[in-house]
Amino acid sequence: MEVVNGMAKLFGVFATHSPESCPMNKELSRDIFLDIDKKLKAPLDKYRVNKVLGFYMSVLEHQWIIVLEAENAHDIETLCIESGISSYNTVKIVPLNDISVAVQRMEAAKTSSK
């Protein structure tokens, strides 16, 4: 696992679906969702995902947030396609940083602007 600034690479997968395609309301989506759960609990070496750090959802907002420790967004994209996440969700993959990384950057910028 590549480490950047002393930390593993983190990504947020933000997935949103319509109420009509919600797994709570639609049987096909429910079956896919239950399969996604199994796939994310299996080893994800094929996608160069080291760890699923969290999978959170807001049922009423029809949104999921999955936090992954991974090599790159392209492999996460493949994971989203092959696992079924993107079959009824719009997906956004976003690199994440610990606040300490942002603080370091701001302190460096403050120092270099003097």
mmCIF file of the C-alpha atoms, coordinates in Angstrom:
data_MODEL
# 
_entry.id   MODEL 
# 
loop_
_atom_site.group_PDB 
_atom_site.id 
_atom_site.type_symbol 
_atom_site.label_atom_id 
_atom_site.label_alt_id 
_atom_site.label_comp_id 
_atom_site.label_asym_id 
_atom_site.label_entity_id 
_atom_site.label_seq_id 
_atom_site.pdbx_PDB_ins_code 
_atom_site.Cartn_x 
_atom_site.Cartn_y 
_atom_site.Cartn_z 
_atom_site.occupancy 
_atom_site.B_iso_or_equiv 
_atom_site.pdbx_formal_charge 
_atom_site.auth_seq_id 
_atom_site.auth_comp_id 
_atom_site.auth_asym_id 
_atom_site.auth_atom_id 
_atom_site.pdbx_PDB_model_num 
ATOM 1   C CA . MET A 1 1   ? 0.000   0.000   0.000   1.00 0.00 ? 1   MET A CA 1 
ATOM 2   C CA . GLU A 1 2   ? 1.434   3.330   -1.013  1.00 0.00 ? 2   GLU A CA 1 
ATOM 3   C CA . VAL A 1 3   ? 1.687   5.846   1.779   1.00 0.00 ? 3   VAL A CA 1 
ATOM 4   C CA . VAL A 1 4   ? 1.418   9.575   1.152   1.00 0.00 ? 4   VAL A CA 1 
ATOM 5   C CA . ASN A 1 5   ? 2.613   11.998  3.835   1.00 0.00 ? 5   ASN A CA 1 
ATOM 6   C CA . GLY A 1 6   ? 2.871   9.097   6.267   1.00 0.00 ? 6   GLY A CA 1 
ATOM 7   C CA . MET A 1 7   ? -0.714  8.019   5.639   1.00 0.00 ? 7   MET A CA 1 
ATOM 8   C CA . ALA A 1 8   ? -2.413  5.419   3.448   1.00 0.00 ? 8   ALA A CA 1 
ATOM 9   C CA . LYS A 1 9   ? -4.360  6.660   0.429   1.00 0.00 ? 9   LYS A CA 1 
ATOM 10  C CA . LEU A 1 10  ? -8.006  7.086   1.376   1.00 0.00 ? 10  LEU A CA 1 
ATOM 11  C CA . PHE A 1 11  ? -10.968 7.432   -0.950  1.00 0.00 ? 11  PHE A CA 1 
ATOM 12  C CA . GLY A 1 12  ? -14.636 8.141   -0.382  1.00 0.00 ? 12  GLY A CA 1 
ATOM 13  C CA . VAL A 1 13  ? -17.161 6.475   -2.660  1.00 0.00 ? 13  VAL A CA 1 
ATOM 14  C CA . PHE A 1 14  ? -20.341 8.546   -2.651  1.00 0.00 ? 14  PHE A CA 1 
ATOM 15  C CA . ALA A 1 15  ? -23.260 6.671   -4.201  1.00 0.00 ? 15  ALA A CA 1 
ATOM 16  C CA . THR A 1 16  ? -26.763 8.056   -4.706  1.00 0.00 ? 16  THR A CA 1 
ATOM 17  C CA . HIS A 1 17  ? -29.862 6.350   -6.074  1.00 0.00 ? 17  HIS A CA 1 
ATOM 18  C CA . SER A 1 18  ? -33.501 7.325   -6.613  1.00 0.00 ? 18  SER A CA 1 
ATOM 19  C CA . PRO A 1 19  ? -36.315 6.303   -4.260  1.00 0.00 ? 19  PRO A CA 1 
ATOM 20  C CA . GLU A 1 20  ? -37.673 4.165   -7.110  1.00 0.00 ? 20  GLU A CA 1 
ATOM 21  C CA . SER A 1 21  ? -34.449 2.134   -7.341  1.00 0.00 ? 21  SER A CA 1 
ATOM 22  C CA . CYS A 1 22  ? -33.872 1.955   -3.567  1.00 0.00 ? 22  CYS A CA 1 
ATOM 23  C CA . PRO A 1 23  ? -33.081 -1.523  -2.235  1.00 0.00 ? 23  PRO A CA 1 
ATOM 24  C CA . MET A 1 24  ? -35.647 -0.923  0.502   1.00 0.00 ? 24  MET A CA 1 
ATOM 25  C CA . ASN A 1 25  ? -38.336 -0.601  -2.197  1.00 0.00 ? 25  ASN A CA 1 
ATOM 26  C CA . LYS A 1 26  ? -37.219 -2.661  -5.185  1.00 0.00 ? 26  LYS A CA 1 
ATOM 27  C CA . GLU A 1 27  ? -36.505 -6.398  -5.085  1.00 0.00 ? 27  GLU A CA 1 
ATOM 28  C CA . LEU A 1 28  ? -33.844 -6.427  -7.837  1.00 0.00 ? 28  LEU A CA 1 
ATOM 29  C CA . SER A 1 29  ? -31.940 -3.595  -6.135  1.00 0.00 ? 29  SER A CA 1 
ATOM 30  C CA . ARG A 1 30  ? -32.238 -5.438  -2.807  1.00 0.00 ? 30  ARG A CA 1 
ATOM 31  C CA . ASP A 1 31  ? -30.720 -8.589  -4.304  1.00 0.00 ? 31  ASP A CA 1 
ATOM 32  C CA . ILE A 1 32  ? -27.864 -6.554  -5.809  1.00 0.00 ? 32  ILE A CA 1 
ATOM 33  C CA . PHE A 1 33  ? -27.311 -4.752  -2.504  1.00 0.00 ? 33  PHE A CA 1 
ATOM 34  C CA . LEU A 1 34  ? -27.083 -7.986  -0.530  1.00 0.00 ? 34  LEU A CA 1 
ATOM 35  C CA . ASP A 1 35  ? -24.572 -9.262  -3.084  1.00 0.00 ? 35  ASP A CA 1 
ATOM 36  C CA . ILE A 1 36  ? -22.561 -6.006  -2.799  1.00 0.00 ? 36  ILE A CA 1 
ATOM 37  C CA . ASP A 1 37  ? -22.336 -6.544  0.948   1.00 0.00 ? 37  ASP A CA 1 
ATOM 38  C CA . LYS A 1 38  ? -20.859 -10.024 0.425   1.00 0.00 ? 38  LYS A CA 1 
ATOM 39  C CA . LYS A 1 39  ? -18.430 -8.789  -2.240  1.00 0.00 ? 39  LYS A CA 1 
ATOM 40  C CA . LEU A 1 40  ? -17.122 -5.945  -0.057  1.00 0.00 ? 40  LEU A CA 1 
ATOM 41  C CA . LYS A 1 41  ? -16.488 -8.387  2.790   1.00 0.00 ? 41  LYS A CA 1 
ATOM 42  C CA . ALA A 1 42  ? -14.394 -10.643 0.525   1.00 0.00 ? 42  ALA A CA 1 
ATOM 43  C CA . PRO A 1 43  ? -10.712 -9.937  -0.200  1.00 0.00 ? 43  PRO A CA 1 
ATOM 44  C CA . LEU A 1 44  ? -10.422 -7.003  -2.633  1.00 0.00 ? 44  LEU A CA 1 
ATOM 45  C CA . ASP A 1 45  ? -6.805  -7.504  -3.753  1.00 0.00 ? 45  ASP A CA 1 
ATOM 46  C CA . LYS A 1 46  ? -7.934  -7.631  -7.391  1.00 0.00 ? 46  LYS A CA 1 
ATOM 47  C CA . TYR A 1 47  ? -8.957  -3.968  -7.065  1.00 0.00 ? 47  TYR A CA 1 
ATOM 48  C CA . ARG A 1 48  ? -5.898  -3.013  -5.005  1.00 0.00 ? 48  ARG A CA 1 
ATOM 49  C CA . VAL A 1 49  ? -8.188  -2.112  -2.112  1.00 0.00 ? 49  VAL A CA 1 
ATOM 50  C CA . ASN A 1 50  ? -6.409  -2.771  1.156   1.00 0.00 ? 50  ASN A CA 1 
ATOM 51  C CA . LYS A 1 51  ? -9.361  -2.204  3.441   1.00 0.00 ? 51  LYS A CA 1 
ATOM 52  C CA . VAL A 1 52  ? -12.974 -1.069  3.622   1.00 0.00 ? 52  VAL A CA 1 
ATOM 53  C CA . LEU A 1 53  ? -12.801 1.363   6.530   1.00 0.00 ? 53  LEU A CA 1 
ATOM 54  C CA . GLY A 1 54  ? -16.519 2.047   6.645   1.00 0.00 ? 54  GLY A CA 1 
ATOM 55  C CA . PHE A 1 55  ? -19.788 1.722   4.772   1.00 0.00 ? 55  PHE A CA 1 
ATOM 56  C CA . TYR A 1 56  ? -22.390 4.235   5.886   1.00 0.00 ? 56  TYR A CA 1 
ATOM 57  C CA . MET A 1 57  ? -25.772 5.107   4.510   1.00 0.00 ? 57  MET A CA 1 
ATOM 58  C CA . SER A 1 58  ? -28.674 7.435   4.897   1.00 0.00 ? 58  SER A CA 1 
ATOM 59  C CA . VAL A 1 59  ? -31.742 5.407   4.000   1.00 0.00 ? 59  VAL A CA 1 
ATOM 60  C CA . LEU A 1 60  ? -34.002 8.472   3.721   1.00 0.00 ? 60  LEU A CA 1 
ATOM 61  C CA . GLU A 1 61  ? -31.494 10.410  1.606   1.00 0.00 ? 61  GLU A CA 1 
ATOM 62  C CA . HIS A 1 62  ? -30.775 7.354   -0.607  1.00 0.00 ? 62  HIS A CA 1 
ATOM 63  C CA . GLN A 1 63  ? -27.045 7.925   -0.223  1.00 0.00 ? 63  GLN A CA 1 
ATOM 64  C CA . TRP A 1 64  ? -24.101 5.698   0.673   1.00 0.00 ? 64  TRP A CA 1 
ATOM 65  C CA . ILE A 1 65  ? -20.604 6.639   1.718   1.00 0.00 ? 65  ILE A CA 1 
ATOM 66  C CA . ILE A 1 66  ? -17.923 3.959   1.526   1.00 0.00 ? 66  ILE A CA 1 
ATOM 67  C CA . VAL A 1 67  ? -14.446 4.817   2.834   1.00 0.00 ? 67  VAL A CA 1 
ATOM 68  C CA . LEU A 1 68  ? -11.648 2.738   1.325   1.00 0.00 ? 68  LEU A CA 1 
ATOM 69  C CA . GLU A 1 69  ? -7.906  2.473   1.727   1.00 0.00 ? 69  GLU A CA 1 
ATOM 70  C CA . ALA A 1 70  ? -6.786  1.854   -1.860  1.00 0.00 ? 70  ALA A CA 1 
ATOM 71  C CA . GLU A 1 71  ? -4.121  2.424   -4.502  1.00 0.00 ? 71  GLU A CA 1 
ATOM 72  C CA . ASN A 1 72  ? -6.107  4.544   -6.967  1.00 0.00 ? 72  ASN A CA 1 
ATOM 73  C CA . ALA A 1 73  ? -9.539  5.672   -8.123  1.00 0.00 ? 73  ALA A CA 1 
ATOM 74  C CA . HIS A 1 74  ? -9.435  3.692   -11.386 1.00 0.00 ? 74  HIS A CA 1 
ATOM 75  C CA . ASP A 1 75  ? -9.409  0.378   -9.546  1.00 0.00 ? 75  ASP A CA 1 
ATOM 76  C CA . ILE A 1 76  ? -12.195 1.606   -7.266  1.00 0.00 ? 76  ILE A CA 1 
ATOM 77  C CA . GLU A 1 77  ? -14.200 2.461   -10.382 1.00 0.00 ? 77  GLU A CA 1 
ATOM 78  C CA . THR A 1 78  ? -13.775 -1.143  -11.567 1.00 0.00 ? 78  THR A CA 1 
ATOM 79  C CA . LEU A 1 79  ? -14.833 -2.383  -8.125  1.00 0.00 ? 79  LEU A CA 1 
ATOM 80  C CA . CYS A 1 80  ? -17.983 -0.230  -8.289  1.00 0.00 ? 80  CYS A CA 1 
ATOM 81  C CA . ILE A 1 81  ? -18.874 -1.631  -11.715 1.00 0.00 ? 81  ILE A CA 1 
ATOM 82  C CA . GLU A 1 82  ? -18.097 -5.285  -10.999 1.00 0.00 ? 82  GLU A CA 1 
ATOM 83  C CA . SER A 1 83  ? -19.657 -5.358  -7.521  1.00 0.00 ? 83  SER A CA 1 
ATOM 84  C CA . GLY A 1 84  ? -22.923 -3.818  -8.731  1.00 0.00 ? 84  GLY A CA 1 
ATOM 85  C CA . ILE A 1 85  ? -22.627 -0.514  -6.843  1.00 0.00 ? 85  ILE A CA 1 
ATOM 86  C CA . SER A 1 86  ? -22.933 1.477   -10.067 1.00 0.00 ? 86  SER A CA 1 
ATOM 87  C CA . SER A 1 87  ? -25.813 -0.645  -11.409 1.00 0.00 ? 87  SER A CA 1 
ATOM 88  C CA . TYR A 1 88  ? -28.397 1.635   -9.783  1.00 0.00 ? 88  TYR A CA 1 
ATOM 89  C CA . ASN A 1 89  ? -26.329 4.405   -8.179  1.00 0.00 ? 89  ASN A CA 1 
ATOM 90  C CA . THR A 1 90  ? -24.615 7.487   -9.472  1.00 0.00 ? 90  THR A CA 1 
ATOM 91  C CA . VAL A 1 91  ? -21.087 7.178   -8.080  1.00 0.00 ? 91  VAL A CA 1 
ATOM 92  C CA . LYS A 1 92  ? -18.474 9.787   -7.213  1.00 0.00 ? 92  LYS A CA 1 
ATOM 93  C CA . ILE A 1 93  ? -14.983 8.686   -6.096  1.00 0.00 ? 93  ILE A CA 1 
ATOM 94  C CA . VAL A 1 94  ? -13.146 11.328  -4.066  1.00 0.00 ? 94  VAL A CA 1 
ATOM 95  C CA . PRO A 1 95  ? -9.626  11.279  -2.583  1.00 0.00 ? 95  PRO A CA 1 
ATOM 96  C CA . LEU A 1 96  ? -9.718  11.965  1.159   1.00 0.00 ? 96  LEU A CA 1 
ATOM 97  C CA . ASN A 1 97  ? -7.108  13.381  3.518   1.00 0.00 ? 97  ASN A CA 1 
ATOM 98  C CA . ASP A 1 98  ? -6.822  13.530  7.252   1.00 0.00 ? 98  ASP A CA 1 
ATOM 99  C CA . ILE A 1 99  ? -7.136  17.090  8.529   1.00 0.00 ? 99  ILE A CA 1 
ATOM 100 C CA . SER A 1 100 ? -3.450  16.988  9.513   1.00 0.00 ? 100 SER A CA 1 
ATOM 101 C CA . VAL A 1 101 ? -2.509  16.895  5.804   1.00 0.00 ? 101 VAL A CA 1 
ATOM 102 C CA . ALA A 1 102 ? -4.522  20.058  5.109   1.00 0.00 ? 102 ALA A CA 1 
ATOM 103 C CA . VAL A 1 103 ? -3.018  21.777  8.156   1.00 0.00 ? 103 VAL A CA 1 
ATOM 104 C CA . GLN A 1 104 ? 0.519   20.906  6.982   1.00 0.00 ? 104 GLN A CA 1 
ATOM 105 C CA . ARG A 1 105 ? -0.219  22.319  3.522   1.00 0.00 ? 105 ARG A CA 1 
ATOM 106 C CA . MET A 1 106 ? -1.636  25.535  4.982   1.00 0.00 ? 106 MET A CA 1 
ATOM 107 C CA . GLU A 1 107 ? 1.309   25.963  7.326   1.00 0.00 ? 107 GLU A CA 1 
ATOM 108 C CA . ALA A 1 108 ? 3.734   25.397  4.429   1.00 0.00 ? 108 ALA A CA 1 
ATOM 109 C CA . ALA A 1 109 ? 1.863   27.905  2.272   1.00 0.00 ? 109 ALA A CA 1 
ATOM 110 C CA . LYS A 1 110 ? 1.862   30.438  5.100   1.00 0.00 ? 110 LYS A CA 1 
ATOM 111 C CA . THR A 1 111 ? 5.630   30.008  5.554   1.00 0.00 ? 111 THR A CA 1 
ATOM 112 C CA . SER A 1 112 ? 6.400   30.242  1.839   1.00 0.00 ? 112 SER A CA 1 
ATOM 113 C CA . SER A 1 113 ? 4.312   33.394  1.366   1.00 0.00 ? 113 SER A CA 1 
ATOM 114 C CA . LYS A 1 114 ? 6.329   35.366  3.940   1.00 0.00 ? 114 LYS A CA 1 
# 
